[in-house]
Amino acid sequence: MKKYFMMIVSELEKEIYSLKGINTLNLSVKAIEIINNVAKKVKEYICCNGFKDIEEEILFFKELKPILYSKFIYYTELKEIESKRVSFASNEYVRVYLLEHTQRLMDYLNDNIYTYQYLKLGSTFLDAALFTRKNVLESSRVSDSFMTVWDDKVSRIRAYEMLLAYLNSEIFRLDKPYTPSELTWHGSKRGLVQLIYALVAKECFGDATIKDLADFFQLHFNVDLGDYYGVYKEIKERVVKNRASFLSDLAEALLKRMDEDENS
C-alpha cells in the first residue's frame, strides 16, 4: 500500500512541477484539479483493498493521507490568498495582507498546539484512537468512512507550515527589493532542497538556517522553491536507495570533469 501511494504521489509531484513558469494563482487552480483526481484514485484503492492490519491503517491516516491532503489544503488556501492579493495596489498593503494571513495560520497552530507537539515529538500512544476509523464509524454524527479523528488536523498543520514558508518568502521579497540576477537555477527544485539541507547540515554558512539559505537562493538565482520543508520531508520519507541522489550526481559530475581535464 505504501509503495503504491508513494508512486502515485511521485507522479503527482512531477505533474505539478511541470506547471512551473505560470503564475501562482493559475498554478494553484491547476494543482487543485490534479490533486482532486489523485485523491479519488487513492480513496477508491483504499476502499477496494482495505488495510492488512491496524498498523497499516494508522500509517495511512497519520502519515500518508496527510501528504496528499495537505497539498490540497495548501493550494486551495494559496488560490484564495493570491486571488485577493491582486486587488492591492501597493507593496505596503500587500505586506499587511500577507502578515494577516501569517497571523491566522499561526493562531491555528497555537490553538492546536497539542496536536502539533504530538506529531513533532513522534508520539504514538494515542495512535489507535486518533488514526483509525473505529471511533469515527461508531459516531452517528459522521458518515465519512475515509477519515479519522485527527488526520484532517495533521493535513492542515502540514499545509499551514507550507503556507507559512511561502508567506514568509513573499514578505522577504517585499522587504528586500532587488535587481534580478542574471543567474538562474536550472536544476530541479528537489535537487536544490537537498543542496540547501546539506549546506546547513555541514554548517557551511555558520548558524544560517534552512530559511536563510532558501531565501538567499530564491532571491539571487530566480527560483521559487515553494514548500521546501514539505519537499525535504517527502525526500526523507521516500523509500529509495539513495535519498541524496542530486548530491551524488554532483559528485559524479565533478569527478568526470576532473578526469576530462586531466586527459585533455
Secondary structure, DSSP 4 states (H G I P E B T S, - for coil): -HHHHHHHHHHHHHHHHTTTTS-HHHHHHHHHHHHHHHHHHHHHHHHHH--SSHHHHHHIIIIIHHHHHHHHHHHHHHHHHHHHHTT--SHHHHHHHHHHHHHHHHHHHHHTHHHHHHHHTT--TTHHHHSSSHHHHT-TT---TT--SSHHHHHHHHHHHHHHHHHHHHHHHHHS--PPPS----S-HHHHHHHHHHHHHTTTTTT--HHHHHHHHHHHTT----SHHHHHHHHHH---S-TTHHHHHHHHHHHHHHHHHHH-
